[in-house]
């Protein structure tokens, strides 16, 4: 399992003693918690410590960022994502997480737990009990309070001796004002004064250093002093470091241009990272125009209020809290949350419209990037506009069910339907999306019931596309239940008389896929091959990958059944390449099983054992035993018999076992580069 430690975007200064201590603790203890006030550098130290310790953990370091979470509802899902568990079952996620990690030897980092202490305490307590090879590193403003927890308090950078505070300030000052020489008379004293006044708190030093792009060093030092003196006279019970950091943030806020301050407040509605387009859509209003948002984003990034991550921006939790306070002062909390939710409903609509076209892969990526804010929007809509929640849940539900958020898709859709049970297009689409989610969790009867409710609502509304969507769901349920003749009849009925354009809509194309699967299962292999070839050609022309991958899947099956294993392997590899692009682990597992069967049929038993073992690792990650339509079961059994016969039972078991314990992504890379 590969590590996913965040990359460092700026230089790292000091902390040698803390890192030596952490290296020792991570060797001896299973739960280590870094505590300290906001802005003191806990996350940066954890990144360094995790990187240094990675070689000691065979299954790598897995990093779970908890700062975007508003409550504990998505905590387990976030940790599952971090460790590569894309659960498709109906079991309790926490039980599956414990089972998944039980045999792993990895370092799990939970970053920013302070707002979820009770929930994190329960989660970590269960994990360290169930998974003896897992070590947990936590960053939080307070300890979890678990037995055996090793708490390491992180303090500010020293302002004397090695004076790491001055070293950090000097580096950040050099980036903001390259011509400034802190060694010149007067400048050195002012820089040291700033470091002492900010008590060596890294975030405060970063903010102060960024101001040097706009103001002289002496003015920065003077203004800081007056701000601290003013805060001392307020009578507020600040702790010294809280007071210092709040002073630095407030002072940076004052030095922002008025429209930058307004944007700072409005951006606090975003829980995750965001791009300039989303910021403009949500925050542009009144004096702040869309162009003004883009200008202010640049200004806030230059002042270290925002951090750039590629073409996206992130606001640190401490700075978001301050922005949220000012948003409340402006009495804009509700209206900005409404605009945020409306924007993500619009994003969902666009993603759904773009599913069938050349931007399909891009939309899978955009929906994945916006995951936390889509959840935030759904929570807001559930409380204020259930029909909007149904529309958004239906629009993104198909994306989520493919890419590891099956539990969340089902939960939000069930809650949205329970909140408002009134007929309408959004309600019908939500029934369909929920049906797809429960079908992929293996609840065939519930899925068929939802499909029939969707079909009834579609007929009553004379909504032909919704009738096609219902036909796809019902037909797919029949396929999974081993009723291909009924599935074929269902698809034929909703598609109507030939000829028709398979690419007339996403729902129509999916119904043609049901026909294709049914033809293969019925043994009508020549018909299946012709249909699959036609559909694949259309997908390639349109730059569509999801349906294309399933045409390759069927072409691989047909070729295998017709004794053309080399052709079958080529189509299986094409399927895997497409599924990898959209992040569909369920589809990748199916493709690996099929490729293993194809190479076994070529007499390459050792390769088949490796590929089949890698597929087993993926099946474990989706929380299922091997799934798929029933005809695949015989293919798998024949694959295993052939591979065992080619290399012997003991050699097969050893190769299979090694592959099942390796990182599947490495195996997939070898397959797609032609090494296997």
ZINORPE-V156629 format. One record per run of one state. SS is the DSSP state (h for helix, s for strand, l for the rest). FROM is the first residue (numbers start at 0). TO is the last residue. If there is no record, write none. Layout:
ss: [SS;SS]
from: [FROM;FROM]
to: [TO;TO]
This chain:
ss: [l;h;l;s;l;h;l;s;l;h;l;h;l;s;l;h;l;s;l;s;l;h;l;h;l;h;l;h;l;h;l;h;l;s;h;l;s;l;s;l;h;l;s;l;s;l;h;l;h;l;h;l;h;l;h;l;h;l;h;l;h;l;h;l;h;l;h;l;h;l;h;l;h;l;h;l;h;l;h;l;h;l;h;l]
from: [0;15;28;30;35;41;56;60;65;71;82;92;101;106;111;113;130;134;140;149;153;163;176;186;197;201;211;216;232;239;255;257;267;273;275;283;284;285;287;288;289;302;305;309;311;315;316;329;332;354;359;369;370;384;385;402;405;419;424;440;443;460;463;480;483;495;505;521;524;542;545;561;564;582;584;601;604;621;630;647;648;661;663;672]
to: [14;27;29;34;40;55;59;64;70;81;91;100;105;110;112;129;133;139;148;152;162;175;185;196;200;210;215;231;238;254;256;266;272;274;282;283;284;286;287;288;301;304;308;310;314;315;328;331;353;358;368;369;383;384;401;404;418;423;439;442;459;462;479;482;494;504;520;523;541;544;560;563;581;583;600;603;620;629;646;647;660;662;671;675]
